[in-house]
Amino acid sequence: MEINVLKKGKKEIEFEIGRGQDSTLAEVLVFKLNQIPDVEFAAYKIEHPLVKEPRIYVKTKKGDPVKVIEKALEGLKKEVADFRTQVSKLKA
């Protein structure tokens, strides 16, 4: 998956995710980011229906926005692992 950084500052970042990606990943990531206390604002947008690359914008109250994104992704990784464990129990 490609990441194209459009703007990066000390407390904010704006980037596009992968060619051909829809809003699914962006929506989940933004939801998780907005649960983190250090995040002032996180949102995504799709500029035009024919240009489907979601743009994600993150602004932090403090700290590096890239580290906050990594923290959100680690949280999502844990949630997916927990969900996978629960689904595996259904086989039994």
Helices and strands as residue ranges (DSSP letters): E 3-8, E 12-17, H 23-33, E 39-45, E 55-60, H 65-91
